[in-house]
């Protein structure tokens, strides 16, 4: 998750260049998706489950 400055959002190419410079090749993301607002749960925390859902589906869980 990258916080976006509304005045100057990074381009996908800029993010890729930063990752190549600062991260190991195995840590560079294969996909970068831009969204306007992070989903929140009832407690106003970032709803990680809803962020994972399109990529993992319904049945997959972490650690068990």
N, CA, C and O atoms as a DFTB+ gen file, in Angstrom:
256 C
 N C O
     1  1       0.856      -1.172       0.000
     2  2       0.000       0.000       0.000
     3  2       0.895       1.225       0.000
     4  3       1.792       1.357       0.832
     5  1       0.640       2.110      -0.936
     6  2       1.411       3.343      -1.053
     7  2       0.456       4.510      -0.882
     8  3      -0.483       4.641      -1.667
     9  1       0.662       5.370       0.123
    10  2      -0.188       6.547       0.221
    11  2       0.070       7.465      -0.965
    12  3       1.216       7.714      -1.338
    13  1      -0.984       7.949      -1.533
    14  2      -0.864       8.775      -2.731
    15  2      -1.071      10.238      -2.376
    16  3      -2.044      10.604      -1.718
    17  1      -0.143      11.061      -2.823
    18  2      -0.294      12.511      -2.715
    19  2      -1.223      12.932      -3.848
    20  3      -0.850      12.803      -5.014
    21  1      -2.419      13.429      -3.544
    22  2      -3.358      13.776      -4.606
    23  2      -2.802      14.790      -5.604
    24  3      -3.229      14.826      -6.758
    25  1      -1.859      15.604      -5.166
    26  2      -1.296      16.606      -6.056
    27  2      -0.288      16.052      -7.039
    28  3      -0.089      16.625      -8.111
    29  1       0.358      14.937      -6.690
    30  2       1.395      14.374      -7.563
    31  2       1.493      12.861      -7.360
    32  3       2.479      12.372      -6.808
    33  1       0.476      12.119      -7.804
    34  2       0.537      10.670      -7.615
    35  2       1.664      10.053      -8.444
    36  3       1.947      10.523      -9.546
    37  1       2.308       9.009      -7.926
    38  2       3.373       8.360      -8.695
    39  2       2.788       7.579      -9.868
    40  3       1.659       7.091      -9.804
    41  1       3.556       7.472     -10.917
    42  2       3.138       6.662     -12.062
    43  2       3.583       5.224     -11.821
    44  3       4.460       4.983     -10.991
    45  1       2.996       4.271     -12.525
    46  2       3.472       2.890     -12.392
    47  2       4.968       2.758     -12.703
    48  3       5.668       1.978     -12.057
    49  1       5.448       3.504     -13.674
    50  2       6.875       3.451     -14.026
    51  2       7.748       3.976     -12.884
    52  3       8.815       3.422     -12.618
    53  1       7.307       5.033     -12.212
    54  2       8.061       5.572     -11.078
    55  2       8.108       4.573      -9.923
    56  3       9.150       4.399      -9.291
    57  1       6.983       3.920      -9.652
    58  2       6.962       2.914      -8.590
    59  2       7.872       1.740      -8.928
    60  3       8.599       1.243      -8.068
    61  1       7.830       1.303     -10.173
    62  2       8.687       0.191     -10.592
    63  2      10.161       0.565     -10.460
    64  3      10.965      -0.239      -9.987
    65  1      10.520       1.774     -10.872
    66  2      11.910       2.227     -10.767
    67  2      12.351       2.292      -9.304
    68  3      13.463       1.881      -8.974
    69  1      11.489       2.804      -8.430
    70  2      11.833       2.875      -7.009
    71  2      12.046       1.479      -6.446
    72  3      13.008       1.244      -5.715
    73  1      11.161       0.557      -6.780
    74  2      11.280      -0.819      -6.281
    75  2      12.572      -1.467      -6.763
    76  3      13.258      -2.131      -5.986
    77  1      12.906      -1.283      -8.025
    78  2      14.136      -1.880      -8.566
    79  2      15.378      -1.326      -7.862
    80  3      16.373      -2.032      -7.696
    81  1      15.311      -0.066      -7.455
    82  2      16.451       0.570      -6.796
    83  2      16.575       0.167      -5.321
    84  3      17.685       0.043      -4.804
    85  1      15.437      -0.036      -4.645
    86  2      15.455      -0.232      -3.196
    87  2      15.143      -1.645      -2.710
    88  3      15.376      -1.950      -1.540
    89  1      14.625      -2.509      -3.571
    90  2      14.197      -3.841      -3.142
    91  2      14.949      -4.928      -3.886
    92  3      15.447      -4.717      -4.992
    93  1      15.023      -6.082      -3.268
    94  2      15.562      -7.244      -3.954
    95  2      14.615      -7.661      -5.068
    96  3      13.416      -7.390      -4.994
    97  1      15.136      -8.314      -6.096
    98  2      14.312      -8.659      -7.256
    99  2      13.115      -9.526      -6.871
   100  3      12.057      -9.429      -7.494
   101  1      13.269     -10.369      -5.856
   102  2      12.168     -11.238      -5.446
   103  2      11.075     -10.490      -4.679
   104  3       9.995     -11.038      -4.461
   105  1      11.337      -9.257      -4.271
   106  2      10.358      -8.469      -3.519
   107  2       9.583      -7.491      -4.404
   108  3       8.631      -6.868      -3.936
   109  1       9.967      -7.347      -5.651
   110  2       9.311      -6.393      -6.543
   111  2       7.921      -6.920      -6.904
   112  3       7.797      -8.051      -7.373
   113  1       6.883      -6.122      -6.692
   114  2       5.526      -6.598      -6.988
   115  2       5.319      -6.837      -8.479
   116  3       5.859      -6.120      -9.321
   117  1       4.523      -7.863      -8.788
   118  2       4.184      -8.163     -10.180
   119  2       3.040      -7.295     -10.671
   120  3       2.871      -7.103     -11.875
   121  1       2.255      -6.770      -9.738
   122  2       1.075      -5.987     -10.086
   123  2       0.995      -4.771      -9.174
   124  3       1.201      -4.873      -7.965
   125  1       0.697      -3.628      -9.760
   126  2       0.459      -2.408      -8.988
   127  2      -0.929      -1.919      -9.365
   128  3      -1.234      -1.725     -10.541
   129  1      -1.759      -1.724      -8.361
   130  2      -3.124      -1.270      -8.600
   131  2      -3.360       0.028      -7.835
   132  3      -3.068       0.118      -6.643
   133  1      -3.888       1.024      -8.526
   134  2      -4.190       2.311      -7.908
   135  2      -5.664       2.342      -7.518
   136  3      -6.536       2.020      -8.326
   137  1      -5.937       2.735      -6.264
   138  2      -7.313       2.927      -5.817
   139  2      -7.400       4.277      -5.117
   140  3      -6.417       4.778      -4.571
   141  1      -8.587       4.851      -5.146
   142  2      -8.769       6.179      -4.556
   143  2      -8.895       6.143      -3.037
   144  3      -8.369       7.017      -2.348
   145  1      -9.592       5.131      -2.514
   146  2      -9.870       5.059      -1.081
   147  2      -9.678       3.624      -0.612
   148  3     -10.127       2.686      -1.271
   149  1      -9.012       3.452       0.525
   150  2      -8.872       2.122       1.106
   151  2     -10.167       1.752       1.825
   152  3     -10.730       2.576       2.545
   153  1     -10.646       0.514       1.638
   154  2     -11.866       0.107       2.335
   155  2     -11.622       0.019       3.840
   156  3     -10.538      -0.361       4.281
   157  1     -12.627       0.370       4.609
   158  2     -12.525       0.369       6.074
   159  2     -13.562      -0.584       6.663
   160  3     -14.629      -0.798       6.088
   161  1     -13.223      -1.155       7.829
   162  2     -14.180      -2.000       8.541
   163  2     -14.964      -1.144       9.538
   164  3     -14.856       0.082       9.539
   165  1     -15.757      -1.809      10.384
   166  2     -16.601      -1.084      11.345
   167  2     -15.784      -0.245      12.324
   168  3     -16.265       0.771      12.824
   169  1     -14.552      -0.668      12.597
   170  2     -13.685       0.047      13.537
   171  2     -12.823       1.102      12.839
   172  3     -11.924       1.683      13.449
   173  1     -13.103       1.339      11.565
   174  2     -12.385       2.319      10.745
   175  2     -10.928       1.950      10.491
   176  3     -10.103       2.816      10.202
   177  1     -10.619       0.668      10.601
   178  2      -9.288       0.173      10.236
   179  2      -9.342      -0.282       8.785
   180  3     -10.418      -0.581       8.265
   181  1      -8.185      -0.335       8.128
   182  2      -8.147      -0.805       6.745
   183  2      -8.648      -2.245       6.704
   184  3      -8.167      -3.099       7.448
   185  1      -9.612      -2.504       5.836
   186  2     -10.218      -3.829       5.707
   187  2      -9.367      -4.682       4.767
   188  3      -9.593      -4.708       3.557
   189  1      -8.393      -5.376       5.341
   190  2      -7.446      -6.167       4.557
   191  2      -8.130      -7.322       3.837
   192  3      -7.738      -7.684       2.728
   193  1      -9.144      -7.897       4.459
   194  2      -9.854      -9.016       3.828
   195  2     -10.491      -8.592       2.511
   196  3     -10.421      -9.324       1.524
   197  1     -11.104      -7.426       2.490
   198  2     -11.745      -6.982       1.250
   199  2     -10.710      -6.592       0.197
   200  3     -10.991      -6.657      -1.000
   201  1      -9.518      -6.188       0.630
   202  2      -8.450      -5.907      -0.331
   203  2      -7.934      -7.195      -0.967
   204  3      -7.600      -7.204      -2.152
   205  1      -7.863      -8.285      -0.197
   206  2      -7.366      -9.565      -0.701
   207  2      -8.388     -10.307      -1.557
   208  3      -8.013     -11.059      -2.457
   209  1      -9.661     -10.102      -1.287
   210  2     -10.734     -10.897      -1.876
   211  2     -10.639     -11.056      -3.403
   212  3     -10.775     -12.182      -3.881
   213  1     -10.417     -10.006      -4.185
   214  2     -10.368     -10.192      -5.644
   215  2      -9.221     -11.090      -6.110
   216  3      -9.288     -11.663      -7.197
   217  1      -8.194     -11.214      -5.315
   218  2      -7.006     -11.966      -5.724
   219  2      -6.956     -13.357      -5.117
   220  3      -6.420     -14.277      -5.735
   221  1      -7.500     -13.531      -3.924
   222  2      -7.413     -14.805      -3.211
   223  2      -8.708     -15.586      -3.239
   224  3      -8.687     -16.800      -3.036
   225  1      -9.820     -14.947      -3.478
   226  2     -11.092     -15.645      -3.438
   227  2     -11.624     -15.758      -2.019
   228  3     -11.079     -15.168      -1.086
   229  1     -12.686     -16.518      -1.875
   230  2     -13.383     -16.613      -0.592
   231  2     -12.699     -17.522       0.419
   232  3     -12.645     -17.186       1.602
   233  1     -12.169     -18.680      -0.020
   234  2     -11.762     -19.698       0.921
   235  2     -10.347     -19.638       1.443
   236  3     -10.029     -20.355       2.391
   237  1      -9.493     -18.832       0.882
   238  2      -8.087     -18.830       1.272
   239  2      -7.860     -18.007       2.535
   240  3      -8.420     -16.922       2.689
   241  1      -7.034     -18.532       3.434
   242  2      -6.702     -17.815       4.667
   243  2      -5.194     -17.821       4.861
   244  3      -4.473     -18.549       4.179
   245  1      -4.731     -17.019       5.782
   246  2      -3.310     -16.967       6.113
   247  2      -3.079     -17.835       7.338
   248  3      -3.830     -17.765       8.310
   249  1      -2.046     -18.647       7.286
   250  2      -1.630     -19.417       8.451
   251  2      -2.597     -20.497       8.896
   252  3      -2.595     -20.882      10.065
   253  1      -3.406     -20.981       8.005
   254  2      -4.227     -22.087       8.446
   255  2      -5.499     -22.140       7.764
   256  3      -6.308     -23.028       8.034
